[in-house]
C-alpha cells in the first residue's frame, strides 16, 4: 500500500457507459460447432424457402393448366358433340313446346355420355339475351340472367375461355353442392348460323389435386437437392473447419513462442542492466557520496539508478497470476510513482480468474494510472480490484481536474490514445467500461472483465 488518504474522485458525476458488456465481442476460439449448425440450418431454411416458392409457383401452374385443359375440352365438346346436335327450333321463340322439347331431348342424348363420366357437373346453353335455352338442370330452362362481358365477347368472337365459377350468382345456385367449379364457355351455332353460348362446369377439385401433386413433387425435389448439397458440403465444411482450426492453433503456438522469446529477451536486458550499468552506477554513487566535494554528483547518480530501476520494471513487468496479481499491479504503477503520484492499490490475495482476464486488468490499470499522470493533473490515484460473480471488477479513481466525458463517448471521439486503449481492453474481452468525470471532480474508470476470458492474443 502507498498512502493513507481515501480519494473521493468522481463521486459527484453521473456514470457514463463507454463500452457496454457484450460476450459476442470476446476474443477467443471460434465456435466451430455453431458455425456448422448455422450452415446446416441456413441450408434447411433455404430449402424450405425454395420449396414454399415452388409450391406457390406450382399452384399457379396447375391453375393455368386446368384452365387451358378445361378450355380445350369444352371447345372440343361444343364443336364435336353439342353443335351437331343443335336444331334451329331450340332458339326459336315461336316454335311449339313439343318442338322445343324434342330439340332439348336431342341435346340430352348427345351429352349423356359426358354427364355419366362425371367430367362435367353441369351444362348450359344460352341465347344472346341471357335466356337459358337448355341445361341438364331442367329448372333453369327458360330463366333469363344477364350475361357477363366475357360471355358476350365469347359470343361475338367465337372464342373459348374458362374461369373459376362464382357460385354466389343466382344462375349457379344449383351447382353450390358440388364444391368449387371451373366454368368454361364456347360459342356454338345453330344450322341457320345463330350464335349461342355453351357452358360446361367441371370440378375444381381436380385442379387442387393436380396442384398438390406438383407441390409435393417440387418440395421433394427442393429438399432432395438440399440433402444432396448438405451431403457434399458438410464433409467439405468439416475439413475446412479442421484446417482453419489447425492453422489457428499453429498461429497461437507461434505467437506464444514469439511472446515467450520477447519475455526472455526482456528478462535478459533487465538482468544485464541490473548486473552491469545499474551496479556500476550504484557503486560509483556510493563512493562519491563519501566525499563532500562530490556529494552532489552522488545524488544525481542515485537518481539515475532509481530511473534505471524503474525502466527495468517497465521492461520486465511482473506476470499476473491468481496468487500474484498484487505485485503485477504494483509494477503497473511504478512509472506513476516515479513521476510523484501517490498510489493506493487494493487487491485480494487471490483472484480466481483466467490469465487473460488478469492480463487485461494489468493492462487497464497501467494505462489508466499513467493517464492520470499525463492528463489529469492528479496527486493521488486509487486502484481497487475484486471478483464479483462472473466478472473481475477494476476501479481506478484519481483526484485530478476531470474532463468532459463527451470527448470519450461522443459520436466523434476526440479522446487521447490512452482512452482508446482503455476502450480496447473492454471491447477485446467482451466486458464493460464506464466513466465518471466532470470539471474539477476527478476521474473514475470502472472496468468489468469476464473472469473466464480466453486468450487475448
C-alpha positions in Angstrom: 0.0 0.0 0.0 1.1 3.6 -0.7 -0.6 6.5 1.0 -3.4 6.6 3.6 -6.0 9.2 2.4 -9.0 7.8 0.5 -9.9 9.6 -2.7 -13.5 10.6 -3.4 -12.8 11.4 -7.0 -15.7 11.5 -9.4 -18.4 10.9 -6.7 -20.5 13.9 -7.8 -20.5 12.9 -11.5 -23.0 10.5 -13.1 -21.6 7.3 -14.5 -21.4 7.2 -18.3 -21.3 3.8 -20.2 -18.4 3.9 -22.5 -18.5 0.3 -23.6 -21.4 -2.0 -22.9 -20.8 -5.6 -22.0 -21.3 -7.9 -24.9 -20.0 -11.5 -24.8 -20.1 -11.8 -28.5 -17.1 -9.4 -28.8 -14.9 -11.7 -26.6 -11.7 -12.7 -28.2 -11.3 -16.5 -28.1 -11.7 -19.6 -30.1 -14.2 -19.7 -32.9 -17.3 -21.7 -32.0 -17.0 -24.1 -35.0 -19.9 -26.3 -33.8 -22.2 -23.3 -34.0 -20.8 -22.4 -37.4 -21.6 -25.9 -38.7 -25.1 -25.9 -37.2 -25.6 -22.4 -38.7 -24.7 -23.6 -42.1 -27.0 -26.6 -41.9 -29.9 -24.5 -40.6 -29.3 -22.0 -43.4 -29.4 -24.8 -45.9 -32.6 -26.2 -44.5 -34.2 -22.8 -44.3 -33.1 -22.0 -47.8 -34.6 -25.4 -48.9 -37.9 -24.6 -47.2 -38.0 -21.2 -48.8 -37.3 -22.7 -52.2 -40.0 -25.4 -51.6 -42.5 -22.7 -50.5 -41.8 -20.6 -53.5 -42.1 -23.7 -55.7 -45.4 -24.6 -54.1 -46.8 -21.2 -54.9 -45.5 -21.4 -58.5 -46.8 -24.9 -58.9 -50.3 -23.8 -57.7 -50.3 -21.1 -60.4 -49.0 -23.6 -63.0 -51.7 -26.1 -62.0 -54.4 -23.5 -62.3 -53.2 -22.4 -65.7 -53.0 -26.0 -66.9 -56.5 -26.6 -65.6 -57.9 -23.5 -67.3 -56.2 -24.5 -70.6 -57.4 -28.1 -70.4 -61.0 -27.0 -69.5 -61.0 -24.6 -72.3 -59.7 -27.1 -74.8 -62.1 -29.9 -73.6 -65.1 -27.6 -73.7 -64.3 -26.3 -77.1 -64.0 -29.9 -78.4 -67.2 -30.9 -76.7 -69.0 -27.9 -78.1 -67.7 -28.4 -81.7 -67.9 -32.2 -81.9 -70.9 -33.1 -79.7 -73.1 -30.1 -79.0 -73.1 -28.1 -82.2 -74.0 -31.1 -84.5 -77.0 -31.9 -82.2 -78.4 -28.3 -82.4 -81.7 -27.6 -84.1 -82.9 -24.2 -85.1 -86.1 -24.5 -83.1 -84.2 -24.6 -79.8 -83.6 -20.9 -80.2 -86.9 -20.0 -82.0 -89.3 -18.4 -79.5 -92.2 -19.1 -82.0 -91.6 -22.9 -82.0 -94.1 -25.1 -80.2 -93.3 -26.6 -76.8 -93.2 -30.0 -78.4 -90.5 -28.8 -80.9 -88.5 -27.3 -78.0 -88.8 -30.5 -76.0 -87.6 -32.6 -79.0 -84.6 -30.2 -79.5 -83.7 -30.4 -75.8 -84.0 -34.2 -75.8 -81.7 -34.4 -78.8 -79.1 -32.5 -76.8 -79.7 -34.7 -73.8 -78.9 -37.8 -75.8 -75.8 -36.1 -77.3 -74.2 -35.2 -74.0 -75.4 -38.1 -71.9 -72.1 -39.9 -72.1 -70.2 -36.8 -70.8 -72.5 -36.4 -67.9 -72.3 -40.0 -66.9 -68.5 -40.0 -66.8 -68.6 -37.1 -64.4 -66.2 -35.0 -66.4 -68.8 -32.2 -66.3 -71.1 -31.3 -63.4 -73.4 -29.0 -65.2 -74.1 -27.9 -68.8 -76.0 -24.9 -70.1 -76.9 -23.4 -73.4 -77.6 -19.7 -73.5 -79.2 -17.3 -76.0 -77.6 -13.9 -76.7 -80.3 -12.2 -74.5 -79.3 -14.4 -71.4 -82.1 -16.9 -71.7 -81.2 -20.5 -70.7 -82.3 -22.5 -73.7 -81.2 -25.9 -72.4 -79.5 -27.4 -69.3 -79.2 -30.8 -67.7 -80.8 -29.0 -64.8 -84.4 -28.5 -66.1 -85.3 -25.9 -63.5 -83.0 -23.4 -65.2 -84.6 -23.7 -68.7 -86.5 -20.6 -69.7 -84.9 -18.4 -67.0 -83.1 -15.2 -68.0 -79.9 -13.8 -66.4 -77.6 -11.0 -67.6 -74.6 -12.3 -69.4 -71.1 -11.1 -68.4 -68.9 -9.1 -70.6 -66.7 -12.2 -71.1 -69.7 -14.2 -72.2 -70.8 -11.5 -74.7 -67.3 -11.3 -76.1 -67.2 -15.1 -76.5 -70.4 -14.9 -78.5 -69.1 -12.1 -80.7 -65.6 -13.5 -81.3 -66.4 -17.2 -81.4 -63.7 -18.0 -78.8 -63.5 -20.3 -75.8 -62.3 -19.4 -72.3 -62.6 -20.7 -68.7 -62.6 -19.2 -65.2 -63.4 -20.2 -61.6 -67.2 -20.1 -61.2 -68.8 -17.6 -58.9 -71.3 -19.8 -57.1 -73.0 -16.9 -55.4 -74.6 -15.8 -58.7 -78.3 -16.8 -59.0 -77.8 -18.8 -62.2 -75.3 -21.0 -60.3 -77.5 -21.8 -57.4 -78.0 -25.4 -58.4 -74.2 -26.0 -58.5 -73.4 -25.0 -55.0 -73.4 -28.5 -53.6 -70.6 -29.7 -55.8 -67.7 -27.7 -54.3 -65.6 -25.2 -56.3 -66.2 -25.4 -60.0 -64.4 -24.3 -63.1 -66.7 -23.0 -65.8 -65.7 -23.0 -69.5 -67.7 -21.5 -72.3 -67.6 -21.7 -76.1 -69.7 -20.2 -78.8 -71.7 -22.6 -80.9 -74.0 -22.1 -83.9 -77.4 -23.5 -85.0 -77.8 -24.8 -88.5 -79.0 -21.4 -89.6 -75.9 -19.7 -88.1 -77.3 -18.2 -85.0 -74.6 -17.9 -82.2 -75.4 -19.4 -78.9 -73.2 -19.8 -75.8 -72.4 -23.3 -74.4 -71.1 -23.6 -70.9 -69.7 -26.7 -69.1 -68.9 -26.7 -65.3 -66.1 -29.0 -64.3 -65.0 -30.0 -60.7 -62.2 -27.8 -59.4 -61.0 -30.5 -57.0 -59.1 -31.9 -59.9 -57.2 -28.6 -60.2 -56.4 -28.7 -56.4 -55.3 -32.3 -56.6 -53.0 -31.5 -59.5 -51.6 -28.5 -57.7 -51.0 -30.7 -54.6 -49.1 -33.3 -56.7 -47.0 -30.5 -58.2 -46.3 -29.0 -54.8 -45.3 -32.4 -53.4 -43.0 -33.1 -56.4 -41.4 -29.7 -56.2 -40.9 -29.9 -52.4 -39.4 -33.4 -52.7 -37.1 -32.1 -55.4 -36.1 -29.0 -53.4 -35.4 -30.9 -50.2 -33.7 -33.6 -52.2 -31.3 -31.0 -53.7 -30.7 -29.6 -50.2 -29.9 -33.0 -48.9 -27.5 -33.7 -51.7 -25.8 -30.3 -51.2 -25.5 -30.9 -47.5 -24.2 -34.4 -48.1 -21.5 -32.9 -50.3 -21.0 -29.7 -48.4 -20.8 -30.8 -44.7 -17.7 -33.1 -45.2 -16.0 -30.3 -47.1 -17.0 -27.8 -44.5 -15.8 -30.0 -41.7 -12.5 -30.5 -43.5 -12.1 -26.7 -43.9 -13.0 -26.1 -40.3 -10.4 -28.6 -39.2 -7.8 -27.0 -41.4 -8.7 -23.5 -40.2 -8.7 -24.6 -36.5 -5.3 -26.3 -37.1 -4.0 -23.1 -38.7 -5.3 -21.1 -35.8 -3.6 -23.4 -33.2 -0.4 -23.1 -35.2 -0.6 -19.3 -35.2 -1.3 -19.4 -31.5 1.7 -21.5 -30.8 3.9 -19.3 -33.0 2.6 -16.2 -31.3 3.1 -17.8 -27.9 6.7 -18.6 -28.8 7.2 -15.1 -30.1 5.9 -13.7 -26.8 8.0 -16.1 -24.8 11.0 -15.1 -26.8 10.2 -11.4 -26.2 9.7 -12.0 -22.5 13.1 -13.9 -22.4 14.7 -11.0 -24.2 13.2 -8.5 -21.8 14.5 -10.6 -18.8 17.9 -10.8 -20.4 18.0 -7.0 -20.9 16.7 -6.4 -17.4 19.4 -8.7 -16.0 22.1 -7.1 -17.9 21.0 -3.6 -16.8 20.9 -4.9 -13.2 24.2 -6.7 -13.2 26.0 -4.1 -15.3 25.2 -0.4 -15.5 23.0 -0.3 -12.5 25.5 -1.9 -10.2 28.3 0.2 -11.6 26.5 3.4 -11.3 25.2 2.5 -7.8 28.8 1.7 -6.7 30.0 4.9 -8.1 27.3 6.9 -6.3 28.2 5.2 -3.1 31.9 6.0 -3.4 31.2 9.6 -4.5 28.9 10.1 -1.6 31.7 9.6 0.9 33.5 12.7 -0.3 31.7 16.1 0.5 33.1 17.6 -2.7 31.4 15.0 -4.9 28.2 14.6 -2.8 26.0 16.5 -5.4 27.2 14.2 -8.1 26.3 11.2 -6.0 22.8 12.5 -5.6 22.4 12.8 -9.4 23.8 9.2 -9.8 21.4 7.8 -7.2 18.5 9.5 -9.1 19.8 7.9 -12.3 19.9 4.5 -10.5 16.3 5.0 -9.5 15.3 5.8 -13.0 17.1 2.8 -14.4 15.4 0.5 -11.9 12.0 2.0 -12.9 12.9 1.3 -16.6 13.8 -2.3 -15.6 10.4 -2.8 -14.0 8.8 -1.5 -17.2 10.9 -3.7 -19.4 10.2 -6.8 -17.3 6.8 -6.3 -15.6 5.7 -8.9 -13.1 3.4 -11.6 -14.8 -0.1 -11.6 -13.3 -1.2 -14.8 -11.7 -4.2 -15.6 -9.4 -1.9 -15.5 -6.4 0.3 -12.8 -7.7 -1.9 -10.1 -9.2 -0.9 -7.6 -6.5 2.8 -7.5 -7.4 1.8 -7.1 -11.1 -0.5 -4.2 -10.2 2.3 -2.6 -8.1 4.6 -2.8 -11.1 1.9 -1.3 -13.3 2.0 1.8 -11.0 5.9 2.2 -10.9 6.1 4.8 -13.6 3.3 6.9 -11.9 5.0 6.7 -8.5 8.4 7.7 -10.1 6.5 10.7 -11.5 5.4 11.7 -8.0 1.9 10.4 -8.0 0.7 8.8 -4.7 -0.9 5.5 -5.5 -3.1 3.1 -3.4 -3.6 -0.5 -4.7 -6.2 -2.7 -3.2 -6.5 -6.3 -4.4 -7.4 -9.6 -2.8 -4.7 -12.1 -2.1 -6.2 -14.5 -4.5 -8.2 -13.5 -7.6 -9.9 -16.5 -9.3 -9.8 -15.6 -13.0 -8.2 -16.7 -16.2 -4.6 -15.5 -17.1 -6.1 -13.5 -20.0 -8.6 -11.7 -17.6 -5.7 -10.9 -15.2 -3.6 -9.6 -18.0 -6.4 -7.4 -19.2 -6.7 -6.0 -15.6 -3.0 -5.2 -15.5 -3.0 -3.6 -19.0 -6.0 -1.5 -17.9 -4.5 -0.3 -14.6 -1.2 0.6 -16.2 -2.8 2.8 -18.9 -5.5 4.3 -16.6 -2.9 5.3 -13.9 -0.5 6.7 -16.5 -3.3 8.7 -18.0 -3.8 10.3 -14.5 -0.1 11.3 -14.6 -0.1 12.7 -18.1 -3.5 14.4 -18.4 -5.4 14.6 -15.1 -3.0 16.7 -13.1 -3.8 14.3 -10.2 -1.9 14.0 -6.9 -3.4 10.7 -5.9 -4.9 7.6 -7.6 -6.6 4.6 -6.1 -6.8 1.2 -7.7 -9.4 -1.4 -6.5 -9.7 -4.9 -7.9 -12.2 -7.6 -6.8 -14.0 -10.6 -8.1 -17.8 -10.0 -8.3 -19.8 -13.0 -9.5 -18.6 -14.0 -13.0 -16.6 -10.8 -13.6 -13.4 -9.1 -12.3 -14.2 -5.5 -11.4 -11.5 -2.8 -11.6 -11.9 0.8 -10.4 -9.2 3.4 -11.0 -10.1 6.8 -9.4 -7.9 9.9 -9.3 -8.4 13.4 -7.8 -7.4 15.3 -10.9 -9.1 18.0 -12.9 -11.5 15.7 -14.7 -12.8 16.4 -18.2 -15.9 16.4 -20.4 -17.0 12.8 -20.9 -18.4 13.7 -24.4 -14.8 13.5 -25.8 -14.9 9.8 -25.0 -18.5 8.7 -25.6 -19.4 11.2 -28.4 -20.1 10.1 -31.9 -16.8 11.6 -32.9 -14.4 10.8 -30.1 -11.6 13.3 -29.5 -10.0 11.5 -26.6 -6.3 10.7 -26.2 -4.8 7.4 -27.3 -4.9 6.3 -23.7 -8.7 6.4 -23.5 -8.8 4.4 -26.8 -6.6 1.7 -25.3 -8.9 1.6 -22.3 -11.9 1.0 -24.6 -10.0 -1.7 -26.5 -9.4 -3.7 -23.3 -13.1 -3.7 -22.6 -14.0 -4.5 -26.2 -11.4 -7.3 -26.6 -12.7 -9.1 -23.5 -16.4 -8.5 -24.1 -16.5 -6.6 -20.9 -18.0 -3.2 -19.9 -16.4 0.2 -19.3 -17.9 3.1 -17.5 -16.7 6.6 -16.7 -17.5 9.2 -14.0 -15.9 12.5 -14.5 -16.5 16.2 -14.8 -14.8 19.6 -14.4 -13.0 19.6 -11.0 -14.5 16.2 -9.9 -11.6 13.9 -10.7 -12.0 10.8 -12.9 -13.1 7.3 -12.1 -12.8 4.5 -14.6 -14.6 1.2 -13.9 -14.0 -1.9 -15.9 -15.7 -5.3 -15.6 -14.0 -8.2 -17.4 -15.5 -11.7 -17.7 -13.4 -13.9 -15.3 -13.2 -16.7 -17.9 -12.0 -14.6 -20.8 -9.9 -16.6 -23.2 -6.5 -15.8 -24.7 -6.4 -12.1 -25.8 -3.6 -12.7 -28.2 
